[in-house]
Amino acid sequence: MKSTPLAELIRPQNFDEIVGQQHLFGPRGAVRRMCESGRITNMIFYGPPGTGKTTAAAVIAKYSDMSFARLNATTASLSDVKEVLASTENVFGSGGVLLYLDEIQYFNRKQQQTLLEYIEDGRVTLIASTTENPHFYVYNALISRSALFEFKPVPPSETVRALRRALDYLNRENNTLRTSSDEILFSIASSSGGDVRRAILLFENSYYHAEGTDAEITADDVTPFESGITNYNDDTHYDLLSALQKSIRGSDPDAAVFYLCRLLAMGELISACRRLQVIASEDVGLAYPMAAAITRACCESAKELGMPEARIPLSHAAALLATAPKSNSAYLASAAAAEDIEAGRGAIPPVHLQSPLFKGYRYPHDFPNHYVHQQYLPDDLKDKIYYKFGQNKTEQAAAAYAESIGSRKKGS
């Protein structure tokens, strides 16, 4: 049977033991002061993995008189949520239920909506966590009823505190007296990119590599385990996303799948899905319009499956996009239009397009070929061309159709 991870065994039991996040849990921290005053409200924690979100929820639960329930949205179903909510019938009138929902970005809109009724009447106090921007993945009604708190990567100096606690625990459990210098602990903390859980795992492996009950853990004990733990930070995040998009744009399916798998190995499922959907419209676009729909389906499938199976539909999407014909015509059109909008041009549509009278508007379906020439852009932009047909089969067919009905502007 798999043993309990060391990070779980030494999880902080109070605010003073939490490393990092002083703006939230230090003596003047916002969440700490709120809890110590006896007020616990709905909260959404967001930030990178390994920064203390789950730990914080468990500590907060100790300050409440509520029953504590924990679900992970990557594995929980709607029935699991309803089972927790059903328990509120028995505790309603006491403290209610404090529900910690980890990785809430994996719950769809319907699943998130289910929580609202119980949050509204106070039977459930929700603490949700996500590694993504909550404004993109959390239902607005939940955000409006919650306080948002950002968790930041834990500085090495703070991570060292957790590693000291790990050393004490391992010595106690194994009846050893092993030691480690501050330099080695700081090096481990620095290589873990602000992820305390990752740092503890690296330290644990190094501890067991050392020989002798009173051995000192050295760099030689750490080195064998560092290859799989990279300093994954914001720069790495954006570098990999950029490499994925450029590989697909360059029609290289091998590189595309490689960078996709790098992202997934770093826990970037949602970011990968978002970028693939952008690529489908930005780089493939009208050359193969179905690419957007197929990519969307693959991404939804991946989020429903979860890792590791999510890799399969996302690799499908990445390879499809890399081998598909390319067109950025729609992207360029939107960029050109946005430039005019930002410059303040085109503020007033033609009168015949304005609701509700449509004075002078001609209904195209009343005319041959369902087309009639009339002005659609504002007067100061009436001759502007934003979209130009790409040199691919699909767009050239559209260009031929436009030519046949006479709708194509000169130069488009």
C-alpha positions as MATLAB code, in Angstrom:
seq = 'MKSTPLAELIRPQNFDEIVGQQHLFGPRGAVRRMCESGRITNMIFYGPPGTGKTTAAAVIAKYSDMSFARLNATTASLSDVKEVLASTENVFGSGGVLLYLDEIQYFNRKQQQTLLEYIEDGRVTLIASTTENPHFYVYNALISRSALFEFKPVPPSETVRALRRALDYLNRENNTLRTSSDEILFSIASSSGGDVRRAILLFENSYYHAEGTDAEITADDVTPFESGITNYNDDTHYDLLSALQKSIRGSDPDAAVFYLCRLLAMGELISACRRLQVIASEDVGLAYPMAAAITRACCESAKELGMPEARIPLSHAAALLATAPKSNSAYLASAAAAEDIEAGRGAIPPVHLQSPLFKGYRYPHDFPNHYVHQQYLPDDLKDKIYYKFGQNKTEQAAAAYAESIGSRKKGS';
ca = [
       0.000    0.000    0.000;
       1.259    3.449   -0.885;
       2.578    5.366    2.127;
       1.278    8.793    3.057;
       3.386   11.576    1.426;
       5.733   13.352    3.814;
       4.202   16.711    2.892;
       0.886   15.433    4.249;
       2.447   14.045    7.430;
       4.083   17.359    8.361;
       1.260   19.593    7.165;
       1.050   22.751    9.342;
      -1.528   22.675   12.121;
      -1.797   26.429   12.727;
      -1.143   29.755   11.039;
       2.326   30.140   12.602;
       3.510   26.921   10.947;
       2.393   27.949    7.444;
       5.417   28.974    5.367;
       5.119   31.931    3.034;
       1.870   33.852    2.405;
       2.593   36.328    5.200;
       0.131   38.738    3.582;
      -2.593   36.191    4.349;
      -1.474   34.304    7.469;
       1.179   36.411    9.165;
       0.352   38.311   12.371;
      -1.321   41.038   10.299;
      -2.481   38.712    7.505;
      -5.960   39.300    6.098;
      -7.240   35.719    6.409;
      -5.729   35.189    9.847;
      -7.279   38.347   11.264;
     -10.635   37.440    9.763;
     -10.573   33.977   11.337;
      -9.380   35.227   14.715;
     -12.259   37.699   14.765;
     -14.677   34.802   14.329;
     -15.747   35.679   10.791;
     -15.249   32.985    8.167;
     -16.691   33.801    4.774;
     -16.650   32.109    1.372;
     -13.167   32.259   -0.100;
     -11.421   31.446   -3.358;
      -7.688   30.722   -3.149;
      -5.700   30.964   -6.383;
      -2.034   30.504   -7.132;
       0.620   27.952   -8.157;
       0.629   24.401   -6.766;
       2.451   23.681   -3.524;
       1.912   27.127   -2.018;
      -0.347   26.155    0.893;
      -3.928   26.442   -0.349;
      -5.072   23.060    0.993;
      -3.136   23.547    4.218;
      -4.754   26.921    4.777;
      -8.252   25.467    4.363;
      -7.545   22.782    6.981;
      -6.209   25.356    9.448;
      -9.180   27.657    8.879;
     -11.523   24.739    9.585;
     -10.063   24.539   13.102;
     -11.185   28.103   13.766;
     -14.786   27.269   12.908;
     -17.486   25.211   14.571;
     -18.439   23.743   11.211;
     -18.173   20.208    9.913;
     -15.254   20.042    7.479;
     -15.596   18.293    4.109;
     -12.986   18.135    1.364;
     -13.458   17.304   -2.323;
     -11.118   17.414   -5.291;
     -12.852   18.521   -8.477;
     -10.552   16.402  -10.645;
     -12.179   13.238   -9.271;
     -15.413   14.343   -7.580;
     -18.752   14.073   -9.367;
     -22.003   15.946   -8.913;
     -23.248   13.092   -6.729;
     -20.268   13.589   -4.396;
     -21.178   17.255   -4.060;
     -24.822   16.412   -3.395;
     -23.805   13.893   -0.740;
     -21.891   16.590    1.123;
     -24.733   19.057    0.674;
     -27.247   16.494    1.957;
     -25.311   16.303    5.209;
     -26.161   19.952    5.840;
     -29.725   18.857    6.668;
     -28.357   17.193    9.795;
     -26.001   19.968   10.863;
     -28.111   22.977    9.876;
     -28.757   24.896   13.048;
     -25.266   24.244   14.353;
     -22.296   25.544   12.403;
     -23.108   24.193    8.969;
     -20.502   22.707    6.643;
     -17.175   24.148    5.611;
     -16.551   22.668    2.164;
     -13.067   22.798    0.691;
     -13.215   22.247   -3.064;
      -9.757   21.796   -4.555;
      -9.102   22.459   -8.277;
     -12.537   24.047   -8.783;
     -11.614   24.861  -12.400;
     -12.436   21.247  -13.258;
     -16.090   21.688  -12.216;
     -18.386   22.792  -15.005;
     -20.937   25.580  -14.696;
     -23.774   23.264  -13.639;
     -21.675   21.688  -10.895;
     -20.667   25.094   -9.579;
     -24.261   26.365   -9.736;
     -25.371   23.477   -7.510;
     -23.471   25.062   -4.635;
     -25.235   28.429   -4.817;
     -28.449   27.592   -2.952;
     -26.511   26.228    0.000;
     -24.086   29.133    0.055;
     -26.951   31.620   -0.094;
     -28.700   30.314    3.042;
     -25.491   29.712    4.967;
     -25.589   25.941    5.171;
     -22.290   25.765    3.281;
     -19.274   28.007    3.592;
     -17.115   27.399    0.532;
     -13.359   27.538    0.298;
     -12.361   26.802   -3.291;
      -8.871   26.662   -4.723;
      -7.506   26.846   -8.248;
      -4.159   27.142   -9.983;
      -5.807   29.243  -12.699;
      -7.203   32.765  -12.912;
     -10.569   32.408  -11.108;
     -12.204   35.028  -13.334;
     -11.792   32.649  -16.277;
     -12.859   29.401  -14.618;
     -15.103   30.145  -11.654;
     -18.792   30.932  -12.101;
     -19.349   34.683  -11.635;
     -22.102   34.130   -9.080;
     -19.620   32.256   -6.876;
     -16.954   34.931   -7.289;
     -19.419   37.665   -6.304;
     -20.146   35.799   -3.060;
     -16.529   35.094   -2.169;
     -13.359   36.831   -1.098;
     -10.445   36.181   -3.483;
      -6.965   35.599   -2.068;
      -3.801   35.117   -4.107;
      -1.180   32.571   -3.024;
       2.308   33.399   -4.237;
       5.325   31.120   -4.821;
       6.980   30.493   -1.461;
      10.420   32.154   -1.119;
      13.357   29.776   -0.480;
      13.980   31.295    2.955;
      10.453   30.328    3.996;
      10.588   26.891    2.338;
      13.678   26.104    4.444;
      11.442   26.238    7.535;
       9.317   23.431    6.107;
      12.434   21.420    5.240;
      13.701   21.759    8.809;
      10.380   20.401    9.995;
      10.721   17.527    7.511;
      14.216   16.694    8.805;
      13.016   16.636   12.412;
      10.107   14.373   11.510;
      12.249   11.906    9.539;
      14.866   11.728   12.287;
      12.192   11.094   14.876;
      10.418    8.425   12.831;
      13.605    6.640   11.769;
      15.530    7.054   15.029;
      18.363    8.873   13.267;
      20.384   12.026   13.851;
      21.020   13.126   10.288;
      21.808   16.784    9.652;
      21.734   19.219    6.754;
      23.354   22.600    6.351;
      21.357   25.730    5.655;
      23.141   25.967    2.299;
      21.874   22.541    1.181;
      18.336   23.259    2.381;
      18.361   26.634    0.645;
      19.607   25.011   -2.554;
      16.772   22.468   -2.457;
      14.245   25.225   -1.758;
      15.593   27.377   -4.592;
      15.390   24.562   -7.148;
      11.722   23.936   -6.410;
      10.285   27.103   -7.915;
       8.268   28.168   -4.862;
       6.513   24.773   -4.592;
       6.899   23.562   -0.998;
       5.491   20.113   -1.732;
       8.072   19.602   -4.482;
      10.874   20.765   -2.166;
       9.804   18.323    0.561;
       9.777   15.435   -1.918;
      13.295   16.293   -3.120;
      14.509   16.570    0.458;
      12.908   13.270    1.473;
      14.629   11.445   -1.377;
      17.944   13.070   -0.431;
      17.495   12.102    3.216;
      17.099    8.424    2.386;
      20.060    8.565   -0.015;
      22.396    9.609    2.796;
      24.218    6.761    4.555;
      24.561    6.422    8.310;
      22.293    7.272   11.206;
      24.195   10.499   11.919;
      25.162   11.380    8.338;
      25.109   14.892    6.958;
      22.956   15.311    3.852;
      25.197   16.737    1.146;
      24.946   17.893   -2.459;
      25.911   14.374   -3.545;
      22.707   13.107   -1.911;
      20.594   15.751   -3.630;
      22.016   15.593   -7.175;
      20.538   12.203   -8.219;
      17.027   13.508   -7.679;
      17.321   17.012   -9.131;
      16.987   16.040  -12.810;
      13.227   15.586  -12.588;
      12.660   18.762  -10.593;
      13.171   21.923  -12.570;
      12.726   25.492  -11.469;
       9.350   25.915  -13.123;
       8.306   29.541  -12.912;
       6.318   32.071  -14.907;
       9.091   32.374  -17.517;
       9.125   28.610  -18.091;
       5.327   28.604  -18.259;
       5.185   31.198  -21.025;
       8.252   29.812  -22.817;
       6.619   26.386  -23.159;
       3.292   27.845  -24.294;
       5.143   29.964  -26.841;
       7.135   26.954  -28.064;
       3.903   24.949  -28.419;
       2.239   27.633  -30.523;
       5.273   28.301  -32.702;
       5.725   24.565  -33.342;
       2.110   24.218  -34.451;
       2.333   27.386  -36.543;
       5.462   25.924  -38.137;
       3.607   22.673  -38.971;
       5.858   20.469  -36.800;
       3.646   17.852  -35.092;
       6.596   16.212  -33.305;
       7.628   19.406  -31.531;
       3.993   20.302  -30.894;
       3.299   17.040  -29.056;
       6.604   17.291  -27.168;
       5.909   20.775  -25.774;
       2.328   19.796  -25.011;
       3.556   16.860  -22.922;
       6.094   19.125  -21.167;
       3.241   21.414  -20.150;
       1.086   18.527  -18.965;
       3.970   17.115  -16.920;
       4.067   20.464  -15.123;
       0.350   20.336  -14.322;
      -0.622   22.869  -17.001;
      -3.719   21.084  -18.343;
      -5.959   24.160  -18.362;
      -3.297   26.448  -19.845;
      -2.609   23.929  -22.604;
      -6.323   23.712  -23.434;
      -6.639   27.481  -23.592;
      -3.607   27.863  -25.859;
      -4.681   25.078  -28.236;
      -8.072   26.741  -28.667;
      -6.403   30.070  -29.413;
      -4.125   28.423  -31.978;
      -7.090   26.783  -33.727;
      -8.499   30.203  -34.604;
      -5.346   32.312  -34.767;
      -3.074   30.088  -36.853;
      -5.329   27.555  -38.598;
      -8.443   29.684  -38.779;
     -10.422   29.775  -41.983;
      -8.059   27.418  -43.788;
      -9.749   24.601  -41.857;
     -12.704   26.053  -39.887;
     -13.595   22.708  -38.276;
     -10.272   22.739  -36.425;
     -11.740   25.065  -33.807;
     -14.687   22.747  -33.123;
     -12.518   19.626  -33.014;
      -9.977   21.282  -30.712;
     -12.762   22.445  -28.421;
     -14.130   18.898  -28.234;
     -10.675   17.482  -27.482;
     -10.138   20.027  -24.708;
     -13.498   19.318  -23.091;
     -12.768   15.600  -23.309;
      -9.368   16.134  -21.671;
     -10.825   18.120  -18.781;
     -13.467   15.462  -18.203;
     -10.921   12.631  -18.307;
      -8.248   14.285  -16.197;
      -4.619   13.217  -16.209;
      -2.983   11.064  -17.393;
      -5.602   10.170  -20.039;
      -6.105   13.852  -20.892;
      -2.826   13.668  -22.803;
      -4.469   11.572  -25.522;
      -7.194   13.946  -26.803;
      -4.860   16.927  -26.402;
      -2.179   15.195  -28.482;
      -4.937   14.572  -31.048;
      -5.647   18.306  -31.127;
      -1.980   19.349  -31.242;
      -1.136   16.982  -34.101;
      -4.275   17.993  -35.998;
      -3.462   21.693  -35.717;
       0.187   21.191  -36.661;
      -0.663   19.238  -39.821;
      -3.637   21.391  -40.877;
      -3.352   24.141  -43.541;
      -2.713   27.542  -42.000;
      -4.360   30.952  -42.230;
      -4.129   33.962  -39.942;
      -6.513   36.092  -42.024;
      -9.215   36.278  -39.328;
      -6.600   37.134  -36.688;
      -5.149   39.921  -38.832;
      -8.644   41.265  -39.549;
      -9.465   41.493  -35.846;
      -6.123   43.139  -35.066;
      -6.688   45.793  -37.750;
     -10.248   46.456  -36.574;
      -9.102   46.708  -32.950;
      -6.520   49.305  -33.964;
      -9.224   51.558  -35.453;
     -11.462   51.075  -32.411;
      -8.645   52.022  -30.024;
      -8.032   55.126  -32.140;
     -11.671   56.171  -31.643;
     -12.778   55.619  -35.218;
     -16.089   54.111  -36.324;
     -18.107   55.193  -33.300;
     -21.482   55.496  -35.057;
     -22.956   52.729  -37.281;
     -24.858   53.775  -40.442;
     -28.420   54.904  -39.709;
     -29.972   52.027  -41.663;
     -28.270   49.505  -39.308;
     -29.298   51.182  -36.088;
     -32.024   49.595  -33.959;
     -34.975   49.797  -33.700;
     -36.135   51.547  -36.918;
     -33.523   50.317  -39.450;
     -34.539   53.274  -41.644;
     -33.445   52.593  -45.226;
     -32.159   49.083  -44.454;
     -32.460   46.581  -47.310;
     -33.037   42.941  -46.369;
     -30.535   40.852  -48.419;
     -32.801   37.797  -48.591;
     -35.305   39.820  -50.629;
     -32.777   40.182  -53.448;
     -31.264   37.796  -56.034;
     -28.519   35.591  -54.618;
     -29.518   36.862  -51.151;
     -27.272   39.890  -51.604;
     -27.708   43.623  -52.115;
     -25.006   46.243  -51.991;
     -25.240   48.616  -49.050;
     -22.907   50.270  -46.551;
     -22.215   48.417  -43.293;
     -19.136   50.099  -41.823;
     -19.397   53.580  -40.229;
     -18.928   56.552  -42.568;
     -15.326   57.230  -41.493;
     -14.379   53.620  -42.203;
     -16.676   52.757  -45.097;
     -13.882   51.847  -47.529;
     -11.718   50.007  -44.970;
     -10.697   46.392  -45.660;
      -9.861   44.338  -42.581;
     -10.264   40.825  -43.891;
      -8.300   39.593  -46.882;
      -8.930   36.104  -48.245;
      -6.126   33.645  -47.560;
      -4.437   31.629  -50.296;
      -5.900   28.281  -49.232;
      -8.631   26.141  -50.756;
     -11.351   27.028  -48.256;
     -10.845   30.797  -48.340;
     -10.362   30.879  -52.097;
     -13.739   29.145  -52.441;
     -15.223   31.867  -50.239;
     -13.481   34.512  -52.348;
     -14.954   33.035  -55.522;
     -18.425   33.114  -53.974;
     -17.975   36.759  -52.938;
     -16.849   37.575  -56.461;
     -19.880   35.849  -57.969;
     -22.410   37.843  -55.956;
     -20.452   41.099  -56.184;
     -19.843   41.550  -52.475;
     -16.042   41.514  -52.651;
     -14.436   44.896  -52.069;
     -11.612   45.991  -54.302;
      -8.341   44.923  -52.689;
      -9.872   42.264  -50.460;
];
